[in-house]
């Protein structure tokens, strides 16, 4: 709540404007490199994206997400969902494939993640992790090293197990509902204007 100034306390109308200047200041270039965002992607007004970042078609970035490419590039594929308070950072290079669901509070710090991957709430992928395709990483897991295709990872440290049929079915299209939700939010003006960060701009 904005406290009243002396004029409003005296019953006079406010004449100074209230500035909401933060609206597009959360997508920032760094060292001459600016994020490149596909026109169909959705970026929440409360997400922070900086540096050498590429965000693919249909991907959605939700409130509190931080994508910080200050020491290396970050590439996010098509139809990914980077959910509330998730963090992407790297000291070298980080790449997500297509249809990656990075859920609330999860952290990916460098490495590579394949396609059709679900990373559970508060899971952590440490530097140099190499995750294959169709992988389900359980909530709170800590993962390092190579994770083969069609795997489940649970626990601390992460233990690799075979996928159940139910888990495998969920990984066929883990982000479909979030792609639609991003379009819904964007259509109602709830995302950032990314025009200046689109390819060729």
N, CA and C of each residue as an Amber inpcrd file, in Angstrom:
protein
   603
   0.8430000  -1.1900000   0.0000000   0.0000000   0.0000000   0.0000000
   0.8810000   1.2450000   0.0000000   0.5460000   2.2260000  -0.8480000
   1.3240000   3.4570000  -0.9300000   0.8000000   4.4400000   0.1070000
   1.6870000   4.9300000   1.0170000   1.2110000   5.8450000   2.0610000
   0.7610000   7.1570000   1.4510000  -0.2330000   7.7960000   2.0430000
  -0.6940000   9.0770000   1.5070000   0.3590000  10.1510000   1.6980000
   0.4830000  11.0530000   0.7160000   1.3550000  12.2030000   0.9170000
   0.5480000  13.3150000   1.6000000   1.2050000  14.4600000   1.8270000
   0.5410000  15.5210000   2.5930000  -0.7190000  16.0190000   1.9050000
  -0.7220000  16.0040000   0.5490000  -1.8960000  16.5190000  -0.1520000
  -3.1000000  15.6100000   0.0350000  -2.8810000  14.2770000   0.0580000
  -4.0250000  13.3880000   0.2310000  -4.5120000  13.4030000   1.6690000
  -3.6060000  13.6200000   2.6140000  -4.0400000  13.7130000   4.0030000
  -4.9340000  14.9260000   4.2150000  -4.7180000  15.9550000   3.4190000
  -5.5290000  17.1650000   3.5290000  -6.7720000  17.1090000   2.6500000
  -6.9920000  15.9610000   2.0050000  -8.1830000  15.8170000   1.1910000
  -8.0340000  16.3120000  -0.2320000  -6.8140000  16.6900000  -0.6370000
  -6.5850000  17.1490000  -2.0050000  -6.1930000  15.9570000  -2.8840000
  -6.5000000  16.0010000  -4.1860000  -6.1290000  14.8900000  -5.0620000
  -4.6200000  14.8140000  -5.2630000  -4.1200000  13.6080000  -5.4380000
  -2.6970000  13.4050000  -5.7210000  -2.3720000  13.9170000  -7.1160000
  -1.2800000  14.6610000  -7.2310000  -0.8680000  15.1810000  -8.5370000
   0.3780000  14.4860000  -9.0640000   1.1120000  13.7730000  -8.2000000
   2.3060000  13.0610000  -8.6610000   1.9060000  11.6770000  -9.1480000
   2.4350000  11.2430000 -10.3180000   2.0490000   9.9370000 -10.8550000
   2.6610000   8.7950000 -10.0620000   1.9630000   7.6950000 -10.0340000
   2.5020000   6.4680000  -9.4530000   3.1560000   5.6920000 -10.5840000
   4.4510000   5.4010000 -10.4650000   5.1970000   4.7750000 -11.5680000
   5.2960000   3.2690000 -11.3620000   4.8510000   2.5240000 -12.3580000
   5.0460000   1.0740000 -12.3670000   6.0930000   0.7440000 -13.4300000
   7.3000000   1.3210000 -13.2700000   8.3160000   1.2580000 -14.3190000
   9.0240000  -0.0900000 -14.4070000   8.7360000  -1.0030000 -13.4940000
   9.4180000  -2.2950000 -13.4920000   8.9510000  -3.2070000 -14.5990000
   7.8540000  -2.8900000 -15.2710000   7.1540000  -3.8430000 -16.1310000
   8.0560000  -4.5800000 -17.1100000   8.9550000  -3.8960000 -17.7900000
   9.7970000  -4.6120000 -18.7380000  11.2540000  -4.6180000 -18.3220000
  11.5350000  -4.2720000 -17.0820000  12.9160000  -4.2350000 -16.6380000
  13.4110000  -5.5770000 -16.1250000  12.5990000  -6.6190000 -16.2110000
  13.0060000  -7.9250000 -15.6980000  13.5370000  -8.8400000 -16.7920000
  13.5950000  -8.3540000 -18.0190000  14.3110000  -9.0360000 -19.0990000
  15.4430000  -8.1050000 -19.4880000  16.6950000  -8.5340000 -19.2440000
  17.8030000  -7.5910000 -19.3620000  18.9640000  -8.1560000 -20.1760000
  19.5830000  -7.2970000 -21.0060000  20.8380000  -7.6890000 -21.6510000
  21.9900000  -7.6000000 -20.6560000  23.0700000  -8.3210000 -20.9620000
  24.2740000  -8.2700000 -20.1350000  25.4840000  -8.4330000 -21.0470000
  26.4510000  -7.5530000 -20.9110000  27.6740000  -7.5990000 -21.7220000
  27.3720000  -7.6690000 -23.2180000  26.3490000  -6.9430000 -23.6400000
  26.0060000  -6.8960000 -25.0550000  25.2060000  -8.0760000 -25.5640000
  24.8740000  -9.0180000 -24.6910000  24.0790000 -10.1860000 -25.0900000
  22.7050000 -10.0900000 -24.4450000  21.6660000 -10.1690000 -25.2890000
  20.3250000 -10.0460000 -24.7340000  19.5380000 -11.3290000 -24.9570000
  18.5700000 -11.6090000 -24.0860000  17.7190000 -12.7850000 -24.2810000
  17.0110000 -12.7330000 -25.6330000  16.8410000 -13.9240000 -26.2350000
  16.0890000 -14.0530000 -27.4890000  14.8950000 -14.9570000 -27.2130000
  13.7150000 -14.4060000 -27.3900000  12.4880000 -15.0680000 -26.9490000
  11.5540000 -15.2520000 -28.1310000  11.0900000 -16.4870000 -28.3490000
  10.1720000 -16.7570000 -29.4600000   8.8690000 -15.9790000 -29.2520000
   8.2900000 -15.4470000 -30.3380000   7.0570000 -14.6550000 -30.1920000
   5.9070000 -15.3900000 -29.5110000   5.8800000 -16.7220000 -29.6100000
   4.7730000 -17.4790000 -29.0160000   5.0130000 -17.8490000 -27.5580000
   6.2000000 -17.5370000 -27.0280000   6.4960000 -17.8590000 -25.6270000
   5.7600000 -16.8940000 -24.6970000   5.4660000 -17.3730000 -23.4890000
   4.8570000 -16.5350000 -22.4520000   5.8730000 -16.3080000 -21.3430000
   6.0540000 -15.0420000 -20.9570000   6.9490000 -14.7060000 -19.8490000
   6.1710000 -13.8850000 -18.8290000   6.0640000 -14.3980000 -17.6120000
   5.3640000 -13.6900000 -16.5380000   6.0220000 -12.3490000 -16.2390000
   5.2000000 -11.4100000 -15.7720000   5.7070000 -10.1040000 -15.3530000
   6.6610000 -10.2090000 -14.1670000   6.6340000 -11.3210000 -13.4520000
   7.4670000 -11.4630000 -12.2570000   8.6230000 -12.4360000 -12.4540000
   8.9400000 -12.7860000 -13.7090000  10.1170000 -13.6170000 -13.9890000
  11.3100000 -12.7130000 -14.2740000  12.5380000 -13.2180000 -14.0290000
  13.7590000 -12.4430000 -14.2940000  14.6370000 -13.2240000 -15.2520000
  14.9630000 -12.6060000 -16.3920000  15.7470000 -13.2610000 -17.4440000
  16.8600000 -12.3120000 -17.8480000  18.1160000 -12.7880000 -17.8130000
  19.2240000 -11.8920000 -18.1210000  20.3130000 -12.6250000 -18.8930000
  20.8930000 -11.9240000 -19.8790000  22.0610000 -12.4270000 -20.5770000
  21.7540000 -13.2690000 -21.7930000  22.6550000 -14.2100000 -22.0850000
  22.6470000 -14.9940000 -23.3230000  21.6780000 -16.1700000 -23.2000000
  20.3920000 -15.8580000 -23.3150000  19.3190000 -16.8430000 -23.1280000
  18.5320000 -16.9760000 -24.4250000  18.1830000 -18.2080000 -24.7890000
  17.2740000 -18.4660000 -25.9080000  16.0680000 -19.2170000 -25.3580000
  14.8660000 -18.7100000 -25.6350000  13.6250000 -19.3390000 -25.1730000
  12.8030000 -19.7350000 -26.3860000  12.4590000 -21.0240000 -26.4840000
  11.8430000 -21.5770000 -27.6760000  10.3410000 -21.3810000 -27.7760000
   9.8270000 -21.8150000 -28.8930000   8.4090000 -21.6990000 -29.2450000
   7.5060000 -22.3460000 -28.1960000   6.4600000 -21.6220000 -27.7930000
   5.4480000 -22.1790000 -26.9050000   5.8550000 -22.3460000 -25.4610000
   7.0780000 -21.9760000 -25.1230000   7.5660000 -22.1410000 -23.7510000
   6.9400000 -21.0880000 -22.8350000   6.7070000 -21.4600000 -21.5770000
   6.1290000 -20.5270000 -20.6030000   7.0580000 -20.3900000 -19.4020000
   7.2430000 -19.1390000 -18.9720000   8.1060000 -18.8080000 -17.8390000
   7.2250000 -18.1460000 -16.7820000   7.1490000 -18.7310000 -15.5870000
   6.1450000 -18.3430000 -14.5950000   6.7250000 -17.4690000 -13.4860000
   5.8670000 -16.9190000 -12.5910000   6.3230000 -15.9410000 -11.6000000
   7.4580000 -16.4560000 -10.7120000   8.4300000 -15.5860000 -10.4950000
   9.5420000 -15.9100000  -9.6130000  10.6450000 -16.7170000 -10.2560000
  10.4520000 -17.1850000 -11.4910000  11.5070000 -17.9390000 -12.1720000
  12.6910000 -17.0190000 -12.4570000  13.9030000 -17.5580000 -12.3120000
  15.1300000 -16.8130000 -12.6040000  15.9280000 -17.5960000 -13.6350000
  16.2470000 -16.9370000 -14.7530000  17.0750000 -17.5380000 -15.8040000
  18.2540000 -16.5950000 -15.9890000  19.4030000 -16.9720000 -15.4200000
  20.5450000 -16.0510000 -15.3340000  21.7320000 -16.6070000 -16.1080000
  21.9400000 -16.0430000 -17.3000000  23.0330000 -16.4810000 -18.1720000
  24.1390000 -15.4360000 -18.1430000  24.8530000 -15.3740000 -17.0210000
  25.9160000 -14.3800000 -16.8770000  27.3020000 -14.9550000 -17.1180000
  27.4770000 -16.2690000 -16.9770000  28.7750000 -16.8950000 -17.2220000
  28.7640000 -17.8470000 -18.4120000  27.6170000 -18.2190000 -18.8910000
  27.4840000 -19.1040000 -20.0440000  26.0820000 -18.9960000 -20.5930000
  25.8630000 -19.5910000 -21.7730000  24.5520000 -19.4640000 -22.4110000
  23.5620000 -20.4890000 -21.8690000  22.2880000 -20.1350000 -21.9710000
  21.1950000 -21.0140000 -21.5590000  20.2250000 -21.1200000 -22.7250000
  19.9770000 -22.3460000 -23.1680000  19.0690000 -22.5960000 -24.2860000
  17.8970000 -23.4220000 -23.7750000  16.6920000 -22.9170000 -23.9830000
  15.4700000 -23.6050000 -23.5650000  14.6760000 -23.9430000 -24.8160000
  14.3100000 -25.2130000 -24.9690000  13.6680000 -25.6840000 -26.1890000
  12.2040000 -25.2980000 -26.3120000  11.5210000 -26.0540000 -27.1270000
  10.1210000 -25.7960000 -27.4720000   9.1780000 -26.3790000 -26.4120000
   8.0970000 -25.6420000 -26.1160000   7.0120000 -26.1200000 -25.2490000
   7.4870000 -26.5600000 -23.8670000   8.4620000 -25.8450000 -23.3210000
   8.8940000 -26.1030000 -21.9440000   8.0560000 -25.2600000 -20.9850000
   8.0410000 -25.6490000 -19.7090000   7.3690000 -24.8670000 -18.6760000
   8.3340000 -24.6930000 -17.5100000   8.7530000 -23.4410000 -17.2900000
   9.6590000 -23.1080000 -16.1890000   8.7860000 -22.4670000 -15.1140000
   8.4980000 -23.2240000 -14.0710000   7.4490000 -22.8130000 -13.1440000
   7.9620000 -21.9350000 -12.0060000   7.0250000 -21.5640000 -11.1430000
   7.2560000 -20.5670000 -10.1070000   8.4970000 -20.8820000  -9.2690000
   9.3850000 -19.8780000  -9.1750000  10.5810000 -19.9180000  -8.3310000
  11.6220000 -20.9400000  -8.7670000  11.5190000 -21.4480000  -9.9760000
  12.5750000 -22.3090000 -10.5140000  13.7770000 -21.4490000 -10.9050000
  14.9700000 -22.0580000 -10.8960000  16.2040000 -21.3320000 -11.2100000
  16.9940000 -22.0920000 -12.2650000  17.4210000 -21.3690000 -13.3040000
  18.3510000 -21.8870000 -14.3040000  19.5950000 -21.0080000 -14.2780000
  20.7600000 -21.6200000 -14.0590000  22.0170000 -20.8710000 -14.0160000
  23.1330000 -21.8160000 -14.4410000  24.2350000 -21.2630000 -14.9140000
  25.3460000 -22.1090000 -15.3350000  26.6560000 -21.3480000 -15.2550000
  27.7470000 -22.0930000 -15.0880000  29.0820000 -21.5140000 -15.1920000
  29.6600000 -21.7220000 -16.5810000  28.9330000 -22.4360000 -17.4570000
  29.4640000 -22.7510000 -18.7790000  28.3560000 -22.7730000 -19.8340000
  27.5160000 -23.8080000 -19.8180000  26.4580000 -23.9760000 -20.8190000
  25.3470000 -24.8030000 -20.1910000  24.1070000 -24.4200000 -20.4840000
  22.9510000 -25.1720000 -20.0020000  21.9600000 -25.2780000 -21.1480000
  21.4570000 -26.4860000 -21.3690000  20.5060000 -26.6820000 -22.4640000
  19.3690000 -27.5970000 -22.0290000  18.1360000 -27.1320000 -22.2410000
  16.9520000 -27.9560000 -22.0390000  16.3960000 -28.3210000 -23.4040000
  15.9820000 -29.5850000 -23.5750000  15.3450000 -30.0090000 -24.8150000
  13.9200000 -29.4900000 -24.9080000  13.0760000 -30.1980000 -25.6410000
  11.6730000 -29.8160000 -25.7930000  10.8100000 -30.5130000 -24.7380000
   9.6870000 -29.8850000 -24.4020000   8.7110000 -30.4870000 -23.4780000
   9.3210000 -30.8330000 -22.1210000  10.0890000 -29.9050000 -21.5820000
  10.6640000 -30.0800000 -20.2440000   9.7920000 -29.3250000 -19.2450000
   9.3550000 -30.0270000 -18.2060000   8.5600000 -29.4280000 -17.1360000
   9.4540000 -29.2670000 -15.9140000   9.8630000 -28.0220000 -15.6440000
  10.6940000 -27.6950000 -14.4870000   9.7590000 -27.1190000 -13.4320000
   9.4290000 -27.9200000 -12.4250000   8.3590000 -27.5420000 -11.5080000
   8.8490000 -26.5870000 -10.4170000   7.9410000 -26.2430000  -9.5060000
   8.1430000 -25.1650000  -8.5400000   9.3980000 -25.3710000  -7.6920000
  10.2480000 -24.3380000  -7.6760000  11.4170000 -24.3400000  -6.8100000
  12.5590000 -25.2220000  -7.2510000  12.4640000 -25.8510000  -8.4070000
  13.5490000 -26.7100000  -8.8830000  14.7180000 -25.8610000  -9.3820000
  15.9240000 -26.4280000  -9.3140000  17.1400000 -25.7230000  -9.7230000
  17.9120000 -26.5890000 -10.7100000  18.2820000 -25.9970000 -11.8440000
  19.1780000 -26.6650000 -12.7960000  20.4020000 -25.7760000 -12.9420000
  21.5620000 -26.3080000 -12.5350000  22.7880000 -25.5070000 -12.5580000
  23.7650000 -26.1120000 -13.5570000  23.5650000 -25.7670000 -14.8220000
  24.4600000 -26.2440000 -15.8730000  24.1000000 -27.6260000 -16.3620000
  24.7890000 -28.0560000 -17.4110000  24.5780000 -29.3820000 -17.9590000
  23.5420000 -29.4100000 -19.0620000  23.0210000 -30.6020000 -19.2920000
  22.0820000 -30.8120000 -20.3980000  20.9120000 -31.6570000 -19.9200000
  19.7180000 -31.2640000 -20.3520000  18.4980000 -32.0140000 -20.0560000
  17.8380000 -32.3310000 -21.3870000  17.4640000 -33.5940000 -21.5940000
  16.8550000 -34.0120000 -22.8540000  15.4180000 -33.5440000 -22.9920000
  14.6610000 -34.2250000 -23.8440000  13.2640000 -33.8590000 -24.1090000
  12.3060000 -34.7690000 -23.3470000  11.1010000 -34.2530000 -23.1000000
  10.0660000 -34.9900000 -22.3650000  10.5770000 -35.4180000 -20.9950000
  10.9910000 -34.4100000 -20.2370000  11.5520000 -34.6150000 -18.9000000
  10.7120000 -33.8380000 -17.8920000  10.4030000 -34.4670000 -16.7620000
   9.7230000 -33.8070000 -15.6530000  10.6910000 -33.7270000 -14.4810000
  10.9390000 -32.5090000 -14.0000000  11.8340000 -32.2810000 -12.8690000
  10.9760000 -31.8200000 -11.7010000  10.8990000 -32.6360000 -10.6610000
   9.9510000 -32.4340000  -9.5760000  10.2510000 -31.2390000  -8.6880000
   9.2860000 -30.9260000  -7.8380000   9.3580000 -29.7720000  -6.9370000
  10.6260000 -29.8360000  -6.0820000  11.3840000 -28.7350000  -6.0920000
  12.5990000 -28.5730000  -5.2790000  13.7110000 -29.5630000  -5.6070000
  13.6410000 -30.2240000  -6.7430000  14.7670000 -31.0570000  -7.1750000
  15.9280000 -30.1590000  -7.5870000  17.1570000 -30.6930000  -7.4920000
  18.3560000 -29.9330000  -7.8520000  19.2010000 -30.7680000  -8.8040000
  19.5170000 -30.1900000  -9.9550000  20.4350000 -30.8080000 -10.9100000
  21.7370000 -30.0320000 -10.8470000  22.7960000 -30.6870000 -10.3940000
  24.0690000 -30.0190000 -10.1850000  24.8430000 -29.8800000 -11.4930000
  25.9360000 -29.1340000 -11.4260000  26.7810000 -28.8720000 -12.5930000
  27.1750000 -30.1800000 -13.2880000  27.2070000 -30.1390000 -14.6130000
  27.6440000 -31.2610000 -15.4610000  26.6770000 -32.4380000 -15.4800000
  25.4610000 -32.2590000 -15.0070000  24.4640000 -33.3220000 -15.1200000
  24.0500000 -33.4750000 -16.5790000  23.8930000 -34.7150000 -17.0240000
  23.4820000 -35.0070000 -18.4030000  22.2720000 -35.9370000 -18.3370000
  21.0910000 -35.3630000 -18.5200000  19.8390000 -36.1100000 -18.3820000
  19.3200000 -36.4690000 -19.7650000  18.9670000 -37.7390000 -19.9610000
  18.4640000 -38.2020000 -21.2490000  17.0190000 -37.8070000 -21.4950000
  16.4110000 -38.4570000 -22.4850000  15.0120000 -38.2050000 -22.8310000
  14.0840000 -39.0910000 -21.9970000  12.8600000 -38.6250000 -21.7940000
  11.8300000 -39.3890000 -21.0800000  12.3230000 -39.7920000 -19.6870000
  12.6610000 -38.7670000 -18.9140000  13.1710000 -38.9720000 -17.5540000
  12.2520000 -38.2580000 -16.5660000  11.9540000 -38.9410000 -15.4590000
  11.1200000 -38.4010000 -14.3780000  12.0170000 -38.2420000 -13.1550000
  12.2490000 -36.9900000 -12.7300000  13.0810000 -36.7150000 -11.5600000
  12.1640000 -36.3260000 -10.4070000  12.1950000 -37.1110000  -9.3450000
  11.2630000 -36.9350000  -8.2420000  11.5130000 -35.6730000  -7.4370000
  10.4970000 -35.2550000  -6.6910000  10.5830000 -34.0650000  -5.8490000
  11.7290000 -34.2020000  -4.8530000  12.5210000 -33.1460000  -4.7220000
  13.5940000 -33.1040000  -3.7380000  14.8350000 -33.8910000  -4.0840000
  14.8680000 -34.5360000  -5.2360000  16.0500000 -35.3190000  -5.6140000
  17.2350000 -34.3980000  -5.8880000  18.4340000 -34.8970000  -5.6030000
  19.6600000 -34.1900000  -5.9760000  20.3920000 -35.0630000  -6.9830000
  20.6370000 -34.4920000  -8.1670000  21.1010000 -35.2900000  -9.3050000
  22.4380000 -34.7670000  -9.7940000  23.3580000 -35.7000000 -10.0410000
  24.6370000 -35.3420000 -10.6600000  25.0750000 -36.5000000 -11.5410000
  25.7210000 -36.1660000 -12.6660000  26.2240000 -37.2050000 -13.5590000
  25.2350000 -37.5290000 -14.6640000  25.4100000 -38.6920000 -15.2600000
  24.6050000 -39.0750000 -16.4200000  23.3690000 -39.8540000 -15.9930000
  22.2270000 -39.4610000 -16.5570000  20.9630000 -40.1600000 -16.3290000
  20.4820000 -40.6770000 -17.6800000  20.3630000 -41.9960000 -17.8500000
  19.9860000 -42.5350000 -19.1620000  18.5250000 -42.2650000 -19.5100000
  18.2000000 -42.4350000 -20.7920000  16.8170000 -42.3120000 -21.2510000
  15.8970000 -43.2400000 -20.4540000  14.6290000 -42.8550000 -20.3690000
  13.5840000 -43.7150000 -19.7910000  13.8910000 -44.1290000 -18.3530000
  14.2430000 -43.1320000 -17.5290000  14.6260000 -43.4090000 -16.1430000
  13.7870000 -42.6010000 -15.1590000  13.7320000 -43.1170000 -13.9360000
  13.2080000 -42.4060000 -12.7760000  14.3820000 -42.1270000 -11.8540000
  14.4590000 -40.8980000 -11.3120000  15.5100000 -40.5650000 -10.3460000
  14.8360000 -40.0620000  -9.0730000  15.1650000 -40.6930000  -7.9360000
  14.5860000 -40.2820000  -6.6590000  15.6610000 -40.2820000  -5.5790000
  15.4600000 -39.4310000  -4.5620000  16.2980000 -39.4910000  -3.3740000
  17.4960000 -38.5590000  -3.3910000  18.2370000 -38.6070000  -2.2490000
  19.4380000 -37.8040000  -2.0430000  20.5470000 -38.7160000  -1.5340000
  21.5970000 -38.9590000  -2.3070000  21.7510000 -38.5490000  -3.7030000
  20.7840000 -39.3160000  -4.6020000  20.5570000 -38.8000000  -5.7970000
  19.5860000 -39.4000000  -6.7010000  19.9290000 -40.8320000  -7.0900000
  18.9560000 -41.7100000  -6.9600000  19.1100000 -43.1100000  -7.3560000
  18.2880000 -43.3550000  -8.6210000  18.8820000 -44.0350000  -9.5860000
  18.2250000 -44.2630000 -10.8750000  17.4450000 -45.5680000 -10.8320000
  16.1820000 -45.4850000 -11.2540000  15.2840000 -46.6330000 -11.2740000
  14.5950000 -46.6970000 -12.6390000  14.0040000 -47.8360000 -12.9800000
  13.1970000 -47.8870000 -14.2100000  11.8810000 -47.1420000 -14.0260000
  11.3460000 -46.6050000 -15.1140000  10.0520000 -45.9230000 -15.0790000
   8.9100000 -46.9170000 -14.9520000   7.8750000 -46.5450000 -14.2170000
   6.6340000 -47.3180000 -14.2410000   5.8550000 -46.9430000 -15.5000000
   4.8550000 -47.7460000 -15.8440000   4.0310000 -47.4370000 -17.0170000
   3.3240000 -46.0950000 -16.8480000   2.8450000 -45.8200000 -15.6490000
   2.1470000 -44.5620000 -15.3840000   3.0780000 -43.3670000 -15.5580000
   4.3030000 -43.4780000 -15.0530000   5.2660000 -42.3890000 -15.1960000
   5.6490000 -42.1810000 -16.6540000   5.8500000 -43.2760000 -17.3680000
   6.1930000 -43.1790000 -18.7890000   5.0750000 -42.5100000 -19.5760000
   3.8290000 -42.8200000 -19.2320000   2.6840000 -42.2180000 -19.9100000
   2.6530000 -40.7050000 -19.6630000   2.9590000 -40.2990000 -18.4490000
   2.9410000 -38.8670000 -18.1190000   4.0090000 -38.0990000 -18.8940000
   5.0930000 -38.7660000 -19.2490000   6.1890000 -38.0960000 -19.9380000
   5.9800000 -37.9730000 -21.4420000   4.8770000 -38.5270000 -21.9570000
   4.6310000 -38.4110000 -23.4000000   4.4100000 -36.9610000 -23.8080000
   3.7690000 -36.1890000 -22.9660000   3.5540000 -34.7650000 -23.2450000
   3.3700000 -34.0320000 -21.9170000   4.4550000 -33.8870000 -21.1380000
   4.3130000 -33.3860000 -19.7650000   3.9270000 -31.9150000 -19.6550000
   4.0830000 -31.1560000 -20.7320000   3.8660000 -29.7060000 -20.6250000
   2.6410000 -29.2040000 -21.3820000   1.8280000 -30.0980000 -21.9530000
   0.7280000 -29.6700000 -22.8360000  -0.1980000 -28.6580000 -22.1630000
  -0.6030000 -28.9310000 -20.9340000  -1.5460000 -28.0300000 -20.2590000
  -0.9190000 -26.6730000 -19.9590000   0.4090000 -26.6500000 -19.7520000
   1.0780000 -25.3920000 -19.4320000   1.2930000 -24.5350000 -20.6750000
   1.4510000 -25.1740000 -21.8280000   1.5030000 -24.4170000 -23.0860000
   0.1850000 -23.6670000 -23.2710000  -0.9260000 -24.3640000 -23.0480000
  -2.2460000 -23.7330000 -23.1700000  -2.4480000 -22.6550000 -22.1100000
  -1.9570000 -22.9060000 -20.9000000  -2.1150000 -21.9200000 -19.8310000
  -1.3240000 -20.6470000 -20.1270000  -0.1310000 -20.8180000 -20.7030000
   0.6540000 -19.6530000 -21.0960000  -0.0740000 -18.8070000 -22.1250000
  -0.7220000 -19.4660000 -23.0860000  -1.5020000 -18.7350000 -24.0890000
  -2.6750000 -18.0060000 -23.4340000  -3.3000000 -18.6640000 -22.4550000
  -4.4340000 -18.0500000 -21.7530000  -3.9990000 -16.7910000 -21.0010000
  -2.8970000 -16.8880000 -20.2610000  -2.3980000 -15.7310000 -19.5250000
  -1.9860000 -14.6150000 -20.4790000  -1.2730000 -14.9880000 -21.5480000
  -0.8170000 -13.9860000 -22.5060000  -1.9620000 -13.2470000 -23.1670000
  -3.0350000 -13.9740000 -23.5020000  -4.1890000 -13.3630000 -24.1680000
  -4.8840000 -12.3470000 -23.2710000  -4.7040000 -12.4840000 -21.9500000
  -5.3340000 -11.5570000 -21.0110000  -4.3630000 -10.4810000 -20.5030000
  -3.2350000 -10.3530000 -21.2010000  -2.2900000  -9.2860000 -20.8850000
  -1.5000000  -9.4860000 -19.6190000  -1.3140000 -10.7310000 -19.2000000
  -0.6520000 -10.9980000 -17.9230000   0.8260000 -11.3370000 -18.0600000
   1.3770000 -11.1700000 -19.2560000   2.7930000 -11.4410000 -19.4640000
   3.5320000 -10.1950000 -19.9080000   4.8710000 -10.3040000 -19.9490000
   5.7000000  -9.2030000 -20.4190000   5.6280000  -9.0730000 -21.9330000
   5.7750000  -7.8590000 -22.4140000   5.9160000  -7.6120000 -23.8460000
   7.3550000  -7.9360000 -24.2320000   7.5460000  -8.9970000 -25.0080000
   8.8970000  -9.4500000 -25.3550000   9.3130000  -9.0300000 -26.7600000
   8.5850000  -8.1040000 -27.3750000   8.8370000  -7.7380000 -28.7730000
  10.2960000  -7.3870000 -29.0280000  10.9000000  -6.5930000 -28.1500000
  12.2770000  -6.1570000 -28.3920000  13.2910000  -7.2850000 -28.2030000
  12.8470000  -8.4340000 -27.6850000  13.7460000  -9.5630000 -27.4660000
  13.4900000 -10.7160000 -28.4380000  12.6610000 -10.4740000 -29.4320000
  12.4020000 -11.5070000 -30.4330000  13.4960000 -11.5030000 -31.4870000
  13.7060000 -12.6470000 -32.1410000  14.7710000 -12.7880000 -33.1280000
  14.6570000 -11.7070000 -34.1890000  15.7890000 -11.0750000 -34.4970000
  15.8200000 -10.0490000 -35.5240000  15.5310000  -8.6540000 -35.0220000
  15.1270000  -8.5380000 -33.7510000  14.8050000  -7.1990000 -33.2320000
  16.0560000  -6.5300000 -32.6680000
